[in-house]
């Protein structure tokens, strides 16, 4: 898998986390599934590895025991998410609250719709 895919996932999840306070389940998991070709279980396990310190070691270990964690991808995404988080936090301070609600709602609708239609 190309490194730039993991870098893009890390940066975008960091930016969106900085703006909306989201990342793992809403962005990293679908991105790993649709951009990197991961199975849903591998995407969840890898996302948990990215978020390991705040989420907890137990969940990652269970996914790892079942072969569902890619630590290389998790490390690249985690490192670039730091940069993306800073960019997102700086950006959100220039967006008014009303516009932010609209953007976030639209993002959730788009992601949810994509997942529903892809599953069909």
C-alpha positions in Angstrom: 0.0 0.0 0.0 1.4 3.4 -0.9 2.7 5.5 2.0 1.0 8.6 0.6 -2.5 7.0 1.2 -1.7 6.5 4.9 -0.3 10.1 5.1 -3.4 11.5 3.4 -5.6 9.6 5.9 -3.5 10.8 8.8 -3.5 14.4 7.7 -7.2 14.5 6.9 -8.3 12.7 10.1 -6.1 15.1 12.1 -7.6 18.2 10.3 -11.1 16.9 10.8 -10.4 16.0 14.4 -9.1 19.5 15.0 -12.2 21.1 13.4 -15.0 18.7 14.5 -13.5 16.5 17.2 -13.8 13.3 15.1 -11.4 10.9 13.5 -11.4 7.2 14.2 -14.7 5.6 13.4 -16.0 8.4 11.2 -13.0 9.0 9.0 -10.0 6.6 9.6 -12.1 3.3 9.4 -13.9 4.2 6.2 -10.8 5.7 4.6 -8.8 2.5 5.3 -11.6 0.4 3.9 -12.2 2.4 0.7 -8.8 4.0 0.0 -6.5 1.3 1.3 -8.6 -1.8 0.7 -8.6 -3.0 4.3 -11.4 -5.2 5.5 -13.7 -3.6 8.1 -12.1 -5.5 10.9 -8.6 -4.7 9.9 -9.6 -1.0 9.5 -11.1 -1.0 13.0 -8.1 -2.7 14.6 -5.7 -0.3 12.8 -7.7 2.7 13.8 -7.7 1.6 17.4 -3.9 1.3 17.2 -3.7 4.9 15.9 -5.8 6.0 18.9 -4.2 3.6 21.3 -3.3 5.9 24.2 -6.8 7.4 24.6 -8.8 4.2 23.8 -6.9 1.5 25.6 -4.5 -1.3 24.9 -7.1 -4.1 25.5 -9.1 -3.5 22.4 -6.0 -3.3 20.1 -4.6 -6.5 21.6 -7.8 -8.4 20.9 -7.9 -7.1 17.3 -4.1 -7.9 16.9 -4.6 -11.5 18.2 -7.1 -12.0 15.4 -4.7 -10.5 12.7 -6.6 -7.3 12.4 -4.1 -4.5 13.0 -1.6 -3.0 10.6 0.9 -1.2 12.9 2.9 0.3 10.0 -0.3 2.0 8.7 -1.3 3.0 12.3 2.1 4.7 12.9 2.1 6.7 9.7 -1.5 7.8 10.2 -0.9 8.7 13.9 2.2 10.8 13.1 0.5 12.7 10.2 -2.7 13.1 12.3 -0.7 15.2 14.7 0.1 17.7 11.9 -3.5 17.5 10.6 -4.9 18.1 14.1 -2.9 21.3 14.3 -4.1 22.5 10.9 -7.7 21.7 11.7 -7.6 23.5 15.1 -6.1 26.6 13.4 -8.7 26.4 10.6 -11.8 26.0 12.9 -11.0 29.3 14.6 -11.8 31.1 11.4 -15.2 29.4 10.8 -18.4 30.7 12.4 -20.5 28.3 14.5 -23.4 28.2 12.1 -21.2 27.3 9.1 -19.4 24.7 11.1 -22.6 23.0 12.0 -23.6 22.9 8.3 -20.3 21.6 7.1 -20.2 18.9 9.8 -23.8 17.8 9.1 -23.1 17.5 5.4 -19.9 15.5 6.1 -21.8 13.0 8.2 -24.5 12.7 5.6 -22.0 12.1 2.8 -20.0 9.5 4.8 -23.1 7.7 6.0 -24.7 7.6 2.5 -21.5 6.3 0.9 -21.3 3.5 3.5 -24.9 2.5 3.0 -24.8 2.5 -0.8 -21.4 0.7 -0.9 -22.8 -2.0 1.4 -25.7 -2.6 -1.0 
